[in-house]
Amino acid sequence: MVEALVGTTGGIIAALIGAWAALRARRPREAELELVDVSAGQGESTLVHSWEGRYDAADTWSHVVVLDVKLRNRGGSTAVLKRLELEVEEAGSFGFSRMELMAAMPSSATYDIELSPPRWPYHPVREKALSQVIPAGDADRFEIRLHVTAPDRIRELYRLRFDLFYNGDDRRVCAGPIAVAFPRAPLATTEPECARIIDILAPARFMSPELRSTLQAARALLAERSEPSDLRE
């Protein structure tokens, strides 16, 4: 009697497990986006206003940095990207700059976002509607063009992050912190500048080799200038 009951119970459990497995096989896994990489490349710079005849004023330029975003869908269903929210974590302005530009690489789509100047006490979160579809097991790549308007004698340095929202339940993938410079990385000349550069760049996860080199140089220069004068002689 006990053996029959155990056998019946085991059969029921096995049937339930089989039914659950069959149901799971028919229902595809949810979309699951993975951030593969974010890289920053220098875009073009455009003269907005020229102060001809004024020796005490700097021309105003519109500078662009291009974020190259790579994503992969590890889930079992399609992911539809619908919104981006970008937040500035830190920003700073530095001295004279000479423009050197790099060409941007092609991608499936491009989205433009205007950043507020570093001198602003508050940087509002920037939202951008997206229209990207990533099938299950596939990957996608698109660009985010960041714009800032500044005098040509100023270098702007930002640390920022953004969230990508996809599908109807507002699932998200987060990217950051990311370090970018307009139009090029600043060259530190004083201890306060070194400290500010380190403060902005050190927490960044994604940054160009140029900015990584700038961070190392600022650390080295700050360490050198922090040594007692008798040790430097």
Buried (B, 14 or more C-beta within 10 A) or exposed (E): EEEEEEEEEEEEEEEEEEEEEEEEEEEEEEBBBEBEEBBBBBBBBEEEEEEEEEEEEEBBBBBBBBBBBBBBBBBEBBBBBBBBBBBBBBBBBBEEBEEEBBEBEEBEBEBEBEBBEBEEEEBEEBEEEBEBEBEBEEBBBBBBBBBBBBBBBBBBBBBBBBBBBBBEEEBEBEBBBBBBBBBBBBBBEEBEBBBBBBBBBEEBEBBBEBBBEBBEBBBEBBEEEEEEEEEEE
